[in-house]
Amino acid sequence: MSRNTVGVVLAAGKGTRFTDETPKQFVRLGDKPVLAHSVDAMQACGVIDAIVIVTSADRVKQVRDMTKAFRWSKVTAVIPGGDQRFDSTRAALSVYDDTVFDNILLHDAARPLLSQEVLHSIVAALDTDEAVTAAIPVTDTVVRADAQNAVLETPDRATLWQVQTPQGFDLYTIQEAYRRIDPADLPRFTDDTAVVRHVFPHISVKLVPGSRRLMKLTYPEDLALLSALL
């Protein structure tokens, strides 16, 4: 039986490491804003039934205007997020309950080169798993260091993966995780799979192959590389 899926594009971040006056999700990449690339990918995806865009409160009208201009017919809500990523996730989780949709995908707008292959792989994995994330194997040597930058250990990189988005969840599972978690714990988690694993240690997060192209726009110089990949 097919499962209904809502895709969420998280675009409320301030991007403190990106020095342009325009938030990075609204700078131009090719012929459109960074944000538009991810929404376009979800709009074109046959396994995404609806889209929610989470942005900063002062950009809600702008994104609603973009929704009309780009004819994003699947966008059912443009809502304000919060100062932290988890605030934006919570805002998105409040839009629907699990009687409307079975699955939810959470994607960072700062990863604009989202492919149909990755979207389909995430949704397919949710047929059997409650939590899924795109990821790629780590190819560099990674070390763990102390506060004085002295190396403590060199983990086996064969066991290490670089987590990307989208991250997909059974909607009830992630909503229940956010209901149960102590809000004071949220700032220490950098992604939503960590929240689910913290609340439900028995749930295994499935890794789905991501893409080297699915890089995150973090610094201004990343724009040139993303433009070349585009």
C-alpha positions in Angstrom: 0.0 0.0 0.0 1.4 3.4 -1.0 2.2 5.9 1.8 1.4 9.6 1.6 4.5 11.7 2.0 5.0 15.4 2.8 8.3 17.1 2.0 9.6 19.9 4.2 12.1 22.4 3.0 13.8 24.1 6.0 14.9 27.6 4.9 14.8 29.7 8.1 18.5 29.6 9.0 20.5 32.8 9.3 23.7 31.3 7.9 26.1 32.9 10.2 29.1 31.5 8.3 27.8 32.9 5.1 28.8 36.6 4.9 26.5 37.9 2.2 23.8 40.3 3.5 21.2 38.1 1.8 20.5 34.8 3.6 22.1 32.0 1.6 18.9 30.3 0.8 17.8 33.4 -1.2 21.0 34.1 -3.1 21.0 33.3 -6.8 22.2 29.9 -8.0 21.9 29.7 -11.8 18.7 31.3 -12.8 16.8 31.1 -9.4 17.3 31.4 -5.7 19.0 28.5 -3.8 15.7 27.7 -2.1 13.9 27.2 -5.4 16.1 24.3 -6.5 15.0 22.1 -3.6 11.3 23.0 -3.9 11.5 22.4 -7.7 12.9 18.9 -7.1 10.1 18.0 -4.7 7.5 19.6 -6.9 8.6 17.3 -9.8 8.8 14.2 -7.6 6.0 11.7 -8.1 6.3 10.3 -4.5 6.0 13.7 -2.8 2.4 14.6 -2.3 2.7 17.9 -0.5 5.3 20.5 0.4 5.8 22.7 3.4 8.4 25.5 3.4 9.7 26.8 6.7 11.3 30.2 6.5 12.1 33.2 8.8 9.1 35.3 9.8 10.2 38.3 7.8 10.5 36.2 4.6 7.1 34.4 4.7 5.4 36.8 2.3 8.4 36.6 -0.1 8.3 32.8 -0.2 4.5 32.9 -0.7 5.0 35.2 -3.6 7.7 32.8 -4.9 5.2 29.9 -4.6 2.9 31.7 -7.0 5.6 32.8 -9.4 7.2 29.3 -9.7 3.7 27.6 -9.7 4.6 25.2 -6.9 1.1 23.6 -6.8 2.2 21.1 -4.1 3.1 23.8 -1.6 0.3 23.7 1.0 1.9 25.9 3.7 4.6 28.5 4.1 5.3 29.0 7.8 7.7 30.8 10.1 10.4 28.8 11.7 12.6 29.7 14.7 16.1 30.7 15.6 17.4 27.1 15.8 16.9 24.2 13.3 14.9 22.2 15.8 12.5 25.1 16.2 11.8 24.9 12.4 11.4 21.2 12.6 8.8 21.5 15.4 7.0 24.2 13.4 6.8 21.8 10.4 5.6 18.9 12.5 2.7 21.0 13.8 1.2 21.5 10.3 -0.1 17.9 9.8 -0.8 14.9 12.0 -0.3 11.3 11.1 -3.9 10.8 10.0 -3.1 13.0 6.9 0.4 11.8 6.0 2.3 8.7 6.7 5.9 10.0 6.0 7.7 13.3 6.3 10.9 14.3 4.6 13.0 17.1 6.1 15.5 18.8 3.8 17.9 21.7 4.3 17.4 24.4 1.6 21.1 25.0 1.8 21.6 21.7 -0.1 20.1 22.8 -3.4 21.2 20.0 -5.8 18.6 17.5 -4.7 18.1 14.7 -7.1 15.0 12.6 -7.9 17.1 9.5 -7.2 17.8 10.5 -3.6 14.2 11.5 -3.0 12.8 8.2 -4.4 15.4 6.2 -2.4 14.5 7.9 0.9 10.7 7.4 0.4 11.2 3.7 -0.7 13.3 3.0 2.5 10.4 4.3 4.6 8.3 1.3 3.5 10.4 -0.8 5.9 12.2 1.7 8.2 10.9 4.4 10.6 13.9 6.7 10.2 16.2 7.2 7.2 18.8 9.7 6.1 20.9 10.3 3.0 24.6 9.9 3.7 27.9 9.4 1.9 31.0 7.5 3.1 33.8 9.6 4.6 36.8 9.6 2.3 39.2 11.7 4.4 41.0 10.6 7.6 39.1 11.9 10.6 40.5 12.4 14.0 39.0 13.2 17.4 40.8 15.9 19.4 40.8 17.5 22.8 40.2 21.1 23.7 43.9 21.9 23.0 43.6 20.4 19.5 45.7 17.4 20.4 44.7 14.2 18.6 43.0 11.7 20.9 42.2 9.0 18.4 41.8 8.2 14.7 38.5 6.3 14.1 38.3 3.7 11.3 36.9 5.7 8.4 35.3 2.6 7.0 32.7 3.0 9.7 32.1 6.7 9.2 29.5 8.4 7.1 28.8 12.1 6.3 25.1 12.7 7.0 23.1 14.8 4.5 19.5 15.6 4.0 16.7 14.7 3.2 16.0 12.8 6.3 12.8 10.8 6.2 10.6 9.6 9.1 7.4 7.8 9.8 5.4 11.0 10.8 4.0 9.6 14.0 7.5 8.5 15.1 9.2 11.9 14.8 6.2 13.7 16.2 6.2 11.5 19.2 10.0 12.0 19.6 9.6 15.7 19.7 6.7 15.4 22.1 8.7 13.3 24.6 12.1 14.9 24.4 13.2 17.4 27.1 13.4 20.8 25.3 16.6 21.5 27.2 18.3 18.6 25.3 17.5 19.8 21.8 20.3 22.2 21.3 22.9 19.4 21.5 21.4 17.6 18.5 22.5 18.7 15.1 20.0 16.7 13.1 16.6 15.1 13.5 17.7 11.4 13.4 19.7 12.1 16.6 16.5 13.3 18.3 14.7 10.1 17.3 17.6 7.9 18.4 17.7 9.7 21.7 14.0 9.1 22.5 13.7 5.7 20.8 17.1 3.9 21.2 15.6 0.8 19.7 14.9 2.5 16.4 17.7 1.9 13.8 18.3 4.8 11.4 18.8 3.5 7.9 21.5 5.1 5.7 20.5 5.7 2.1 23.2 6.6 -0.5 23.3 10.4 -0.9 25.4 12.2 -3.4 28.6 14.3 -3.6 26.6 16.8 -5.5 24.3 17.2 -2.5 26.8 19.5 -0.8 25.8 22.2 1.7 26.2 25.9 0.9 28.1 27.1 3.9 30.7 29.6 2.8 30.5 32.2 -0.1 33.2 30.2 -2.0 30.8 27.2 -2.1 28.6 29.1 -4.6 31.2 28.8 -7.3 31.5 25.0 -6.8 27.7 24.6 -6.7 27.4 26.7 -9.9 29.9 24.4 -11.6 28.0 21.3 -10.5 24.7 22.8 -11.6 
